[in-house]
């Protein structure tokens, strides 16, 4: 352990004498009380009818016939089963799938039934198999969600967790069960312990606090990893990682974002050490975000090959060429972002989650959601089995769309993305007097606020494929309603019950509305400007609202493999069918909106040519070489046009599967002058 970690340990431990968890800025709403409507409901239907809703039928890692005594049973609470359960509990409830709901209930009962007299949970009981703590943490999240939907299960789940905690406490103090993955993901256990403390302490507050501390000290010190001193500011492969290698694993970084706010809750330490960049809680979350909300990393952040750039260490990260983002990273960062927003109240985390949900997540899935990538790229000119392998530590199959490209983890983990985004779309204030609309989109919620105030809110919108949100609120008593105004909005307006629209005036990202008893209709208009973001190599990214826009490269599709038990589970290769080497003139960008006449968006919305919003821009062909087997070199700087200017269409990033989203730049005027000189 680093000496600085010991110093930090002592400093934070002093705060434990307060023996009470610091409150969160916002409280989550139980699963099932927030439902998707409109296009987002259809998106969840597509997911449920796709791989997520069927993998338990045939996929070897979570096949339901192996749950009891089968060959996969002992691995279930190592990773695969826990991931699947954590994802499919909210998926089944929100999609109203009786089949999935029955499967998750069977899984919960199976795990609880196998708890032994020591408190250990899972099918490993009664064996000499090594006990590993981390695999249970995603299961705990799923079990907590089950109690929110089925209150009759609460006592059984809570009793099981309270039997597990003393054993886990002993294991942590003895250094047992804390292998390399548990050392990076201790924060997930702390969040579970805090749920017990907040809701069902059962007189065990001291033990719960002690176990939070032991869990934290057993693992990677995220305060130091994220500190000014240690977090990389140059290419990570040029640095020696002072922490265990997995501290720079992309998914661990995404999960580790919960570590700092989780620590704050039980230490009350808001300032950390003086060297840390001060933010709301006094810690430095220096992860910089990509154009689509996530950050870039393959399996391991630190690289050894000079052409690989780990890209979330700079203030302007890039996912160009071989830089990439793992699908597990996206959904885990979304979940962590929701937790960060609820603990800190800082709206920038909600902005990032919304951007990931509407860009990075759908981009790495086929439209029908039967195929997924392991890695996605900002500039992705092919999706194929690359030889020679360009991905150090990740396989050549990593950006193929399919059942299990490279590692299986994303197959069972990705389904949590949209369901947990939905379940965190609304929150309440700690006094339970106010309702907060956190993530913009089509939702419906029904809650009981303080003083038995029954409130429903239904949001009708095409957002992010439209700028208008109409919210109908029914309340039995007056209360304050808050709606998040994203950071990219500068001229939004709100109309109440048909009155003249008034400019929104958010404070800390939230606009407050006084709602009277009865029915209130809010019409929120959030028109956005086109935003140009400077990127490396003098390239630019283009945004409007929460959406990043990309050139959708026409593609040729070829089937690489098909699962013998499920013909819909296929591996697909995509290669370009036409030119992709374009430079654009950003001064010519124009927004084009073709709203559907029926009011219903196409299904599935995140596929080529289907979103109703696009951007047009003048562009020209340029010399832009490949840097290997079908991946693009970095954007050329100061390129010259190879022919005349033409208009091309940019589409929402999430609907593209091959794309250019970070463009070289040319200027029409300069092009005209060059043409004149050549004559």
C-alpha positions as CSV (number, residue, x, y, z in Angstrom):
1,X,0.0,0.0,0.0
2,X,1.3,3.4,-0.9
3,X,2.3,5.7,2.0
4,X,0.0,8.4,0.6
5,X,-2.8,5.9,0.7
6,X,-2.1,5.2,4.4
7,X,-2.2,8.9,5.1
8,X,-5.4,9.3,3.3
9,X,-6.8,6.3,5.2
10,X,-6.0,7.9,8.5
11,X,-7.5,11.2,7.5
12,X,-10.7,9.8,6.2
13,X,-11.1,7.4,9.1
14,X,-11.2,10.3,11.5
15,X,-14.5,11.3,10.0
16,X,-16.1,8.0,10.8
17,X,-16.8,9.2,14.4
18,X,-19.8,11.0,12.9
19,X,-21.3,7.5,12.5
20,X,-24.0,8.7,10.2
21,X,-24.2,8.6,6.4
22,X,-24.2,12.0,4.7
23,X,-27.5,12.6,2.9
24,X,-27.8,12.4,-0.9
25,X,-29.0,15.5,-2.8
26,X,-31.8,13.5,-4.4
27,X,-33.5,10.2,-3.8
28,X,-34.2,7.5,-6.3
29,X,-37.7,6.3,-7.0
30,X,-38.6,2.6,-6.7
31,X,-38.4,0.4,-9.8
32,X,-41.7,0.3,-11.7
33,X,-42.8,3.8,-10.7
34,X,-41.2,5.3,-13.7
35,X,-42.1,3.9,-17.1
36,X,-41.0,4.6,-20.6
37,X,-43.6,5.8,-23.1
38,X,-43.5,6.6,-26.8
39,X,-40.4,5.8,-28.8
40,X,-38.4,4.9,-25.6
41,X,-41.0,2.3,-24.7
42,X,-40.6,0.9,-28.2
43,X,-36.8,0.9,-27.8
44,X,-37.2,-1.2,-24.6
45,X,-39.5,-3.5,-26.5
46,X,-36.9,-4.0,-29.2
47,X,-34.3,-4.8,-26.6
48,X,-36.6,-7.3,-24.9
49,X,-37.4,-9.0,-28.2
50,X,-33.7,-9.0,-29.1
51,X,-30.7,-10.7,-27.5
52,X,-31.4,-9.4,-24.0
53,X,-34.7,-11.0,-23.7
54,X,-33.7,-14.4,-25.1
55,X,-30.1,-15.1,-24.0
56,X,-31.3,-17.1,-21.0
57,X,-32.8,-19.5,-23.5
58,X,-29.6,-20.5,-25.3
59,X,-26.5,-18.5,-24.2
60,X,-24.1,-20.8,-22.4
61,X,-23.2,-18.4,-19.6
62,X,-26.8,-17.7,-18.5
63,X,-28.8,-20.6,-19.9
64,X,-31.6,-21.2,-17.4
65,X,-31.4,-25.0,-17.6
66,X,-27.9,-24.7,-16.0
67,X,-29.1,-22.7,-12.9
68,X,-29.3,-25.7,-10.6
69,X,-26.4,-28.1,-10.7
70,X,-25.5,-27.5,-14.4
71,X,-21.9,-27.0,-15.7
72,X,-22.3,-23.2,-15.5
73,X,-23.8,-23.0,-12.1
74,X,-20.6,-22.4,-10.2
75,X,-19.8,-19.4,-12.4
76,X,-23.2,-17.7,-11.9
77,X,-22.2,-15.4,-9.0
78,X,-18.7,-14.9,-10.3
79,X,-19.8,-12.6,-13.1
80,X,-22.3,-13.8,-15.8
81,X,-25.3,-14.6,-13.7
82,X,-25.0,-11.5,-11.5
83,X,-24.6,-9.3,-14.5
84,X,-27.6,-10.9,-16.2
85,X,-29.8,-10.7,-13.1
86,X,-28.8,-7.0,-12.4
87,X,-29.8,-6.1,-16.0
88,X,-32.9,-8.2,-16.5
89,X,-34.7,-7.4,-13.2
90,X,-35.4,-3.8,-14.4
91,X,-35.7,-4.9,-18.1
92,X,-38.4,-7.4,-17.2
93,X,-40.4,-5.1,-15.0
94,X,-40.3,-2.1,-17.3
95,X,-41.1,-4.2,-20.4
96,X,-43.9,-6.0,-18.4
97,X,-42.4,-9.3,-19.5
98,X,-44.0,-12.1,-17.5
99,X,-41.4,-14.6,-18.8
100,X,-38.4,-12.5,-17.8
101,X,-40.0,-11.6,-14.5
102,X,-40.5,-15.3,-13.7
103,X,-36.9,-16.1,-14.6
104,X,-35.5,-13.3,-12.4
105,X,-37.7,-14.5,-9.5
106,X,-36.5,-18.0,-10.0
107,X,-32.9,-16.8,-10.0
108,X,-33.3,-14.8,-6.8
109,X,-34.9,-17.7,-5.0
110,X,-32.2,-20.1,-6.3
111,X,-29.4,-17.8,-4.9
112,X,-31.2,-17.2,-1.5
113,X,-31.9,-20.9,-1.1
114,X,-28.2,-21.7,-1.4
115,X,-27.1,-19.4,1.4
116,X,-25.3,-21.5,4.0
117,X,-24.9,-21.3,7.7
118,X,-21.9,-19.0,7.4
119,X,-23.9,-16.4,5.4
120,X,-22.2,-17.1,2.1
121,X,-24.6,-16.7,-0.9
122,X,-24.6,-18.7,-4.1
123,X,-24.1,-22.1,-5.5
124,X,-20.5,-22.4,-4.3
125,X,-21.8,-23.3,-0.8
126,X,-20.6,-26.7,0.4
127,X,-17.7,-26.8,-2.1
128,X,-14.0,-26.0,-1.8
129,X,-14.2,-23.4,-4.5
130,X,-12.5,-20.2,-3.7
131,X,-14.9,-17.5,-2.4
132,X,-14.8,-14.3,-4.3
133,X,-16.7,-11.3,-3.1
134,X,-17.1,-9.2,-6.2
135,X,-19.3,-11.5,-8.2
136,X,-22.1,-11.0,-5.7
137,X,-22.2,-7.2,-5.9
138,X,-24.3,-6.9,-9.2
139,X,-26.6,-9.6,-7.7
140,X,-27.2,-7.3,-4.7
141,X,-28.2,-4.5,-7.0
142,X,-30.7,-6.8,-8.7
143,X,-32.0,-8.1,-5.4
144,X,-32.6,-4.5,-4.1
145,X,-34.6,-3.7,-7.2
146,X,-36.7,-6.9,-6.6
147,X,-37.7,-5.6,-3.2
148,X,-38.9,-2.3,-4.7
149,X,-41.3,-4.2,-7.0
150,X,-42.2,-7.1,-4.7
151,X,-42.4,-5.7,-1.1
152,X,-43.2,-9.2,0.2
153,X,-39.6,-10.2,-0.7
154,X,-38.0,-7.5,1.4
155,X,-37.6,-9.3,4.6
156,X,-36.1,-12.3,3.0
157,X,-33.6,-10.3,0.9
158,X,-32.7,-8.0,3.9
159,X,-32.2,-11.0,6.2
160,X,-29.9,-12.7,3.6
161,X,-27.8,-9.5,3.2
162,X,-27.5,-9.1,7.0
163,X,-26.3,-12.7,7.3
164,X,-23.8,-12.0,4.5
165,X,-22.4,-8.8,5.9
166,X,-20.7,-10.2,9.1
167,X,-19.0,-12.9,6.9
168,X,-17.9,-10.3,4.4
169,X,-16.6,-8.1,7.2
170,X,-14.4,-11.0,8.5
171,X,-13.2,-11.8,5.0
172,X,-12.3,-8.2,4.3
173,X,-10.3,-7.9,7.5
174,X,-8.5,-11.2,6.7
175,X,-7.8,-10.1,3.1
176,X,-9.8,-13.1,1.8
177,X,-12.1,-12.9,-1.3
178,X,-10.6,-9.6,-2.4
179,X,-8.9,-10.6,-5.6
180,X,-8.0,-8.1,-8.3
181,X,-11.6,-7.4,-9.5
182,X,-13.0,-7.0,-6.0
183,X,-10.1,-4.5,-5.3
184,X,-11.4,-2.3,-8.0
185,X,-15.2,-2.7,-7.5
186,X,-15.5,-2.4,-3.8
187,X,-17.7,0.7,-4.3
188,X,-20.5,-1.5,-5.5
189,X,-20.6,-3.3,-2.2
190,X,-20.4,0.0,-0.3
191,X,-23.5,1.3,-2.2
192,X,-25.4,-1.9,-1.2
193,X,-24.3,-1.4,2.4
194,X,-25.5,2.2,2.3
195,X,-28.9,1.0,1.0
196,X,-29.2,-1.3,4.1
197,X,-28.1,1.5,6.4
198,X,-30.6,4.0,4.9
199,X,-33.6,1.6,4.7
200,X,-33.1,-1.6,6.8
201,X,-30.2,-1.1,9.3
202,X,-31.8,-3.6,11.8
203,X,-29.6,-2.2,14.6
204,X,-26.4,-3.0,12.7
205,X,-25.3,0.6,11.9
206,X,-21.9,0.2,13.4
207,X,-21.2,-3.0,11.6
208,X,-22.4,-1.6,8.3
209,X,-20.2,1.5,8.7
210,X,-17.2,-0.7,9.6
211,X,-17.8,-2.9,6.6
212,X,-17.9,0.1,4.3
213,X,-14.6,1.2,5.6
214,X,-13.1,-2.3,5.4
215,X,-14.4,-2.6,1.8
216,X,-12.8,0.7,0.8
217,X,-9.5,0.0,2.4
218,X,-9.3,-3.5,0.8
219,X,-9.3,-1.9,-2.7
220,X,-7.8,0.6,-5.0
221,X,-7.7,4.2,-3.6
222,X,-9.8,6.0,-6.2
223,X,-8.9,9.3,-4.5
224,X,-5.3,8.8,-5.6
225,X,-6.0,7.3,-9.0
226,X,-8.1,10.4,-9.9
227,X,-5.7,12.8,-8.2
228,X,-3.7,15.5,-10.0
229,X,-0.5,13.6,-9.1
230,X,-1.3,10.2,-10.5
231,X,-4.0,10.5,-13.1
232,X,-2.4,10.4,-16.6
233,X,-2.0,13.6,-18.5
234,X,-0.1,12.1,-21.4
235,X,-0.4,8.8,-23.2
236,X,-0.8,6.1,-20.6
237,X,1.5,3.7,-22.3
238,X,4.4,6.1,-21.6
239,X,3.7,5.9,-17.8
240,X,4.3,3.3,-15.2
241,X,1.0,2.7,-13.4
242,X,1.7,3.1,-9.6
243,X,-1.4,1.2,-8.8
244,X,-2.5,-2.4,-9.7
245,X,-3.0,-2.7,-13.5
246,X,-6.8,-3.0,-13.3
247,X,-7.0,0.5,-11.8
248,X,-6.7,1.7,-15.4
249,X,-9.1,-0.9,-16.8
250,X,-11.8,1.1,-18.6
251,X,-14.8,-0.5,-17.0
252,X,-13.2,-0.3,-13.6
253,X,-12.7,3.4,-14.1
254,X,-16.4,3.7,-15.0
255,X,-17.5,1.8,-11.9
256,X,-14.9,3.5,-9.8
257,X,-16.6,6.8,-10.4
258,X,-19.0,5.7,-7.7
259,X,-16.1,5.2,-5.2
260,X,-15.6,8.9,-4.4
261,X,-19.2,9.9,-3.7
262,X,-19.7,6.6,-1.8
263,X,-16.7,7.3,0.3
264,X,-18.0,10.8,1.0
265,X,-21.3,9.5,2.4
266,X,-19.6,7.5,5.2
267,X,-16.7,9.7,5.9
268,X,-18.3,13.2,5.4
269,X,-14.9,14.2,4.0
270,X,-15.6,17.0,1.5
271,X,-12.2,18.4,0.9
272,X,-9.9,15.4,0.5
273,X,-6.2,16.3,0.4
274,X,-5.0,19.8,-0.7
275,X,-3.5,18.5,-3.9
276,X,-6.9,17.3,-5.2
277,X,-8.7,19.7,-7.5
278,X,-11.7,21.0,-5.5
279,X,-15.1,20.3,-6.9
280,X,-18.5,19.9,-5.1
281,X,-17.3,17.1,-2.8
282,X,-13.6,18.2,-2.9
283,X,-12.5,15.4,-5.2
284,X,-11.2,15.5,-8.7
285,X,-13.1,13.4,-11.2
286,X,-10.7,14.1,-14.0
287,X,-12.1,11.6,-16.5
288,X,-12.7,13.7,-19.6
289,X,-15.6,12.6,-21.8
290,X,-15.7,11.9,-25.5
291,X,-18.0,13.5,-28.0
292,X,-20.7,10.9,-27.3
293,X,-20.7,11.2,-23.5
294,X,-18.5,8.2,-22.6
295,X,-14.7,8.0,-22.5
296,X,-12.3,5.8,-24.5
297,X,-10.7,2.6,-23.3
298,X,-10.4,-1.0,-24.3
299,X,-10.0,-3.7,-21.7
300,X,-6.9,-2.1,-20.2
301,X,-6.4,1.6,-20.1
302,X,-2.6,1.5,-20.1
303,X,-1.2,0.5,-23.5
304,X,2.3,-0.6,-24.6
305,X,2.1,0.1,-28.3
306,X,3.0,3.7,-29.3
307,X,0.3,4.0,-31.9
308,X,-2.3,3.3,-29.2
309,X,-3.6,6.4,-27.4
310,X,-5.5,6.0,-24.2
311,X,-7.8,8.9,-24.7
312,X,-9.7,9.7,-21.5
313,X,-6.7,11.2,-19.8
314,X,-6.7,14.5,-21.7
315,X,-9.1,17.4,-21.6
316,X,-9.9,16.7,-25.2
317,X,-10.0,13.0,-25.5
318,X,-10.2,11.2,-28.9
319,X,-11.5,7.8,-29.9
320,X,-10.0,8.0,-33.3
321,X,-8.1,5.3,-35.1
322,X,-7.8,2.4,-32.7
323,X,-9.0,4.3,-29.6
324,X,-12.2,2.7,-28.6
325,X,-14.9,2.4,-25.9
326,X,-16.1,-0.9,-24.4
327,X,-19.8,-1.4,-24.2
328,X,-19.6,-2.5,-20.6
329,X,-17.9,0.8,-19.9
330,X,-20.8,2.8,-21.4
331,X,-23.6,1.2,-19.2
332,X,-21.5,1.2,-16.1
333,X,-20.6,4.8,-16.6
334,X,-24.3,5.6,-17.1
335,X,-25.1,3.9,-13.8
336,X,-22.3,5.6,-12.0
337,X,-23.3,9.0,-13.4
338,X,-26.8,8.6,-12.0
339,X,-25.4,7.8,-8.6
340,X,-23.0,10.8,-8.9
341,X,-25.9,13.1,-9.8
342,X,-28.1,11.8,-6.9
343,X,-25.3,12.2,-4.3
344,X,-23.8,15.5,-5.5
345,X,-26.7,17.2,-7.2
346,X,-24.3,18.3,-9.9
347,X,-26.2,18.5,-13.2
348,X,-23.1,17.9,-15.4
349,X,-23.3,14.2,-14.5
350,X,-26.9,14.0,-15.7
351,X,-25.9,15.7,-18.9
352,X,-23.3,13.0,-19.5
353,X,-25.6,10.1,-18.7
354,X,-28.2,11.5,-21.2
355,X,-25.5,11.9,-23.9
356,X,-24.4,8.3,-23.4
357,X,-28.0,7.0,-23.5
358,X,-28.7,8.7,-26.8
359,X,-25.4,8.3,-28.5
360,X,-22.8,5.8,-27.2
361,X,-25.1,3.1,-26.1
362,X,-27.3,2.6,-29.3
363,X,-24.2,3.1,-31.5
364,X,-22.6,-0.2,-30.3
365,X,-25.8,-2.3,-30.9
366,X,-27.5,-3.3,-34.1
367,X,-30.8,-1.7,-34.7
368,X,-32.7,-4.8,-33.8
369,X,-30.4,-5.3,-30.7
370,X,-29.6,-8.9,-31.6
371,X,-25.9,-8.0,-32.0
372,X,-23.5,-5.9,-30.0
373,X,-19.9,-4.9,-30.2
374,X,-17.2,-5.2,-27.6
375,X,-15.5,-2.0,-28.7
376,X,-16.9,1.0,-30.7
377,X,-14.9,3.7,-32.4
378,X,-15.7,7.4,-33.1
379,X,-14.4,7.0,-36.6
380,X,-15.3,3.4,-37.5
381,X,-14.9,2.7,-41.2
382,X,-15.3,-1.1,-40.9
383,X,-16.6,-3.7,-38.4
384,X,-14.7,-6.9,-39.2
385,X,-12.3,-9.6,-38.0
386,X,-9.1,-7.6,-38.4
387,X,-5.8,-9.4,-39.2
388,X,-3.3,-8.6,-38.0
389,X,-5.0,-7.8,-34.7
390,X,-4.8,-4.1,-34.1
391,X,-6.2,-4.2,-30.5
392,X,-3.6,-5.0,-27.9
393,X,-5.1,-7.2,-25.1
394,X,-8.4,-7.2,-27.0
395,X,-9.1,-9.6,-29.8
396,X,-9.3,-8.9,-33.6
397,X,-13.0,-9.6,-33.4
398,X,-13.6,-6.7,-30.9
399,X,-15.6,-4.4,-33.2
400,X,-17.7,-7.1,-34.9
401,X,-21.4,-6.9,-34.2
402,X,-22.6,-10.3,-32.7
403,X,-23.4,-12.5,-29.8
404,X,-20.0,-12.6,-28.1
405,X,-17.3,-10.6,-29.9
406,X,-14.1,-10.9,-27.8
407,X,-15.3,-11.1,-24.2
408,X,-18.8,-12.3,-23.1
409,X,-19.2,-9.8,-20.3
410,X,-20.9,-7.1,-22.5
411,X,-23.6,-9.7,-23.7
412,X,-24.9,-10.1,-20.2
413,X,-24.2,-6.5,-18.9
414,X,-25.4,-4.2,-21.7
415,X,-29.2,-4.7,-21.0
416,X,-28.9,-2.6,-17.8
417,X,-28.3,0.5,-19.9
418,X,-31.7,1.6,-21.0
419,X,-33.7,0.2,-18.0
420,X,-31.5,1.9,-15.4
421,X,-31.6,5.2,-17.4
422,X,-35.4,5.0,-17.3
423,X,-35.5,4.1,-13.6
424,X,-33.4,7.2,-12.8
425,X,-35.2,9.6,-15.1
426,X,-37.1,11.1,-12.1
427,X,-35.9,11.6,-8.5
428,X,-37.3,13.3,-5.4
429,X,-35.8,15.8,-3.0
430,X,-34.7,14.4,0.4
431,X,-37.7,15.8,2.2
432,X,-39.9,14.1,-0.4
433,X,-41.8,17.3,-1.1
434,X,-40.6,17.8,-4.7
435,X,-40.4,15.8,-7.9
436,X,-37.4,16.3,-10.2
437,X,-37.4,15.4,-13.9
438,X,-33.7,14.5,-14.3
439,X,-33.4,12.9,-17.8
440,X,-35.3,14.3,-20.6
441,X,-37.4,12.0,-22.7
442,X,-40.8,10.3,-22.9
443,X,-41.6,9.0,-19.4
444,X,-44.5,8.5,-17.1
445,X,-44.2,8.4,-13.3
446,X,-46.6,8.1,-10.3
447,X,-45.3,8.9,-6.8
448,X,-46.7,9.8,-3.4
449,X,-44.9,12.8,-2.0
450,X,-45.0,14.1,1.5
451,X,-48.4,14.8,3.2
452,X,-49.9,12.0,1.0
453,X,-49.6,14.1,-2.1
454,X,-50.4,11.8,-5.0
455,X,-48.6,13.0,-8.1
456,X,-48.4,11.7,-11.7
457,X,-46.3,13.2,-14.5
458,X,-46.5,12.1,-18.1
459,X,-44.0,13.5,-20.6
460,X,-45.0,13.3,-24.3
461,X,-42.0,14.1,-26.5
462,X,-39.8,12.9,-29.5
463,X,-36.8,14.2,-27.6
464,X,-33.9,14.0,-28.4
465,X,-35.4,13.8,-31.9
466,X,-37.5,16.8,-31.2
467,X,-37.2,20.0,-29.1
468,X,-40.7,20.1,-27.5
469,X,-41.7,18.3,-24.2
470,X,-45.3,18.4,-23.1
471,X,-45.7,17.3,-19.5
472,X,-49.1,16.7,-17.9
473,X,-49.0,16.7,-14.1
474,X,-51.8,15.7,-11.8
475,X,-51.4,16.4,-8.1
476,X,-53.7,16.1,-5.1
477,X,-51.8,19.0,-3.4
478,X,-49.6,21.9,-4.5
479,X,-45.9,21.2,-4.7
480,X,-42.7,22.3,-6.4
481,X,-41.7,20.5,-9.6
482,X,-38.2,20.8,-11.1
483,X,-37.0,20.0,-14.6
484,X,-33.4,19.7,-15.6
485,X,-32.3,22.1,-18.3
486,X,-29.3,20.6,-20.0
487,X,-26.1,22.6,-20.2
488,X,-26.2,22.9,-23.9
489,X,-29.5,24.9,-23.8
490,X,-29.3,28.7,-23.9
491,X,-32.8,29.8,-25.0
492,X,-35.4,27.4,-23.7
493,X,-38.9,28.5,-22.8
494,X,-41.7,27.1,-20.7
495,X,-45.4,27.6,-21.0
496,X,-47.8,26.8,-18.1
497,X,-51.4,25.9,-18.9
498,X,-51.3,27.7,-22.2
499,X,-49.9,31.0,-21.0
500,X,-47.2,32.8,-23.0
501,X,-43.9,31.1,-23.0
502,X,-41.3,32.4,-20.5
503,X,-37.6,31.9,-20.6
504,X,-36.3,29.1,-18.4
505,X,-34.2,30.2,-15.5
506,X,-32.4,27.1,-14.1
507,X,-30.5,27.2,-10.9
508,X,-27.8,24.5,-10.7
509,X,-29.3,23.1,-13.8
510,X,-32.9,22.8,-12.5
511,X,-35.9,25.0,-13.4
512,X,-38.5,25.2,-10.6
513,X,-42.2,25.3,-11.3
514,X,-45.0,25.8,-8.7
515,X,-47.6,23.2,-9.4
516,X,-51.1,23.6,-8.0
517,X,-53.5,20.9,-7.0
518,X,-55.3,19.4,-10.0
519,X,-54.1,19.2,-13.6
520,X,-51.2,21.3,-14.9
521,X,-49.8,21.2,-18.4
522,X,-46.2,22.3,-19.1
523,X,-44.8,22.9,-22.6
524,X,-41.1,23.0,-22.6
525,X,-39.3,24.2,-25.8
526,X,-35.6,23.5,-25.9
527,X,-34.3,24.6,-29.3
528,X,-30.5,24.0,-29.6
529,X,-27.8,25.7,-31.6
530,X,-25.4,23.6,-33.7
531,X,-22.2,23.3,-31.7
532,X,-18.7,22.7,-33.1
533,X,-16.3,21.0,-30.8
534,X,-12.6,21.2,-31.5
535,X,-10.9,17.8,-31.5
536,X,-7.3,16.5,-31.9
537,X,-5.6,16.8,-35.3
538,X,-7.5,20.0,-36.0
539,X,-10.7,17.9,-36.5
540,X,-14.1,18.9,-35.3
541,X,-17.2,17.1,-33.9
542,X,-20.7,18.3,-34.5
543,X,-23.5,18.4,-31.9
544,X,-27.0,19.7,-31.6
545,X,-28.8,19.2,-28.4
546,X,-27.7,15.9,-26.7
547,X,-27.0,14.3,-30.1
548,X,-23.6,13.9,-31.8
549,X,-23.8,13.8,-35.6
550,X,-21.8,11.5,-37.9
551,X,-21.5,10.6,-41.5
552,X,-23.3,7.3,-41.9
553,X,-21.0,5.2,-44.2
554,X,-23.0,3.0,-46.6
555,X,-22.1,-0.6,-45.7
556,X,-21.9,-4.1,-47.1
557,X,-23.1,-6.7,-44.6
558,X,-21.7,-10.2,-44.4
559,X,-22.7,-13.0,-41.9
560,X,-19.7,-14.5,-40.2
561,X,-21.4,-16.9,-37.9
562,X,-24.7,-18.1,-36.5
563,X,-25.5,-19.7,-33.2
564,X,-26.7,-23.3,-33.7
565,X,-29.5,-22.9,-31.2
566,X,-30.7,-19.4,-32.1
567,X,-30.6,-18.3,-35.8
568,X,-31.2,-14.7,-34.8
569,X,-27.9,-14.6,-32.9
570,X,-25.5,-13.9,-35.8
571,X,-22.1,-12.3,-36.1
572,X,-22.0,-9.6,-38.7
573,X,-19.2,-7.9,-40.7
574,X,-19.7,-4.4,-42.0
575,X,-17.4,-3.0,-44.6
576,X,-17.8,0.4,-46.5
577,X,-19.8,0.3,-49.7
578,X,-18.8,3.9,-50.7
579,X,-16.4,6.7,-49.9
580,X,-16.0,7.9,-46.4
581,X,-13.0,10.2,-46.7
582,X,-14.7,13.6,-46.4
583,X,-13.6,16.9,-44.9
584,X,-16.4,19.4,-44.1
585,X,-16.9,23.1,-44.0
586,X,-18.5,23.7,-40.5
587,X,-19.8,27.2,-41.6
588,X,-22.3,25.5,-43.9
589,X,-23.9,23.2,-41.3
590,X,-27.7,23.4,-41.3
591,X,-30.3,21.5,-39.2
592,X,-33.0,19.5,-41.0
593,X,-36.1,18.3,-39.2
594,X,-38.6,16.0,-40.8
595,X,-41.0,15.1,-38.0
596,X,-43.2,12.0,-38.6
597,X,-46.7,12.9,-39.7
598,X,-48.2,10.2,-37.5
599,X,-46.3,11.5,-34.5
600,X,-44.7,8.1,-34.1
601,X,-41.0,7.5,-34.8
602,X,-39.8,4.6,-36.9
603,X,-38.8,1.4,-35.1
604,X,-36.1,0.7,-34.3
605,X,-35.2,4.4,-34.2
606,X,-31.4,3.9,-33.9
607,X,-30.7,2.5,-37.3
608,X,-29.5,3.9,-40.6
609,X,-31.8,6.4,-42.3
610,X,-34.5,6.4,-39.6
611,X,-34.1,9.4,-37.3
612,X,-36.1,12.4,-38.4
613,X,-33.3,14.9,-37.6
614,X,-30.2,15.4,-39.6
615,X,-27.6,18.0,-40.5
616,X,-26.5,18.9,-44.0
617,X,-23.0,20.2,-44.6
618,X,-20.8,21.0,-47.6
619,X,-17.9,18.5,-47.9
620,X,-15.3,17.3,-50.3
621,X,-13.4,14.1,-50.8
622,X,-9.8,14.2,-49.5
623,X,-6.8,11.9,-49.3
624,X,-7.4,10.0,-46.0
625,X,-5.5,6.7,-45.7
626,X,-6.1,3.6,-43.7
627,X,-3.8,2.9,-40.8
628,X,-4.1,-0.9,-41.0
629,X,-6.7,-3.5,-41.8
630,X,-9.8,-1.3,-42.3
631,X,-9.3,1.3,-39.6
632,X,-8.8,5.0,-40.4
633,X,-5.7,6.9,-39.7
634,X,-6.1,10.1,-37.7
635,X,-7.8,12.9,-39.6
636,X,-5.4,14.7,-41.9
637,X,-4.7,18.3,-41.0
638,X,-5.1,21.0,-43.6
639,X,-6.4,18.6,-46.3
640,X,-6.8,19.5,-49.9
641,X,-10.0,18.7,-51.8
642,X,-9.7,16.1,-54.5
643,X,-12.8,17.3,-56.3
644,X,-15.8,19.6,-56.1
645,X,-17.8,20.4,-53.0
646,X,-21.0,18.5,-52.4
647,X,-23.6,18.3,-49.6
648,X,-23.5,15.3,-47.4
649,X,-26.0,14.3,-44.6
650,X,-24.9,13.8,-41.0
651,X,-27.1,11.5,-38.8
652,X,-27.4,11.0,-35.1
653,X,-24.4,9.0,-34.0
654,X,-26.4,6.2,-32.3
655,X,-28.1,5.3,-35.6
656,X,-24.8,4.8,-37.4
657,X,-22.8,1.5,-37.3
658,X,-20.0,2.7,-39.7
659,X,-19.3,6.3,-39.3
660,X,-17.1,9.4,-39.3
661,X,-17.8,11.6,-36.4
662,X,-14.6,13.6,-36.1
663,X,-14.0,15.4,-39.3
664,X,-11.1,17.2,-41.0
665,X,-12.0,20.7,-41.9
666,X,-11.9,22.6,-45.2
667,X,-13.4,26.0,-46.1
668,X,-15.5,26.6,-49.2
669,X,-13.9,30.0,-49.8
670,X,-10.4,28.6,-49.6
671,X,-11.5,25.8,-52.0
672,X,-12.9,28.3,-54.5
673,X,-9.7,30.3,-54.3
674,X,-7.7,27.2,-54.9
675,X,-9.8,26.3,-57.9
676,X,-9.3,29.8,-59.3
677,X,-5.6,29.5,-58.9
678,X,-5.5,26.2,-60.7
679,X,-7.2,27.8,-63.7
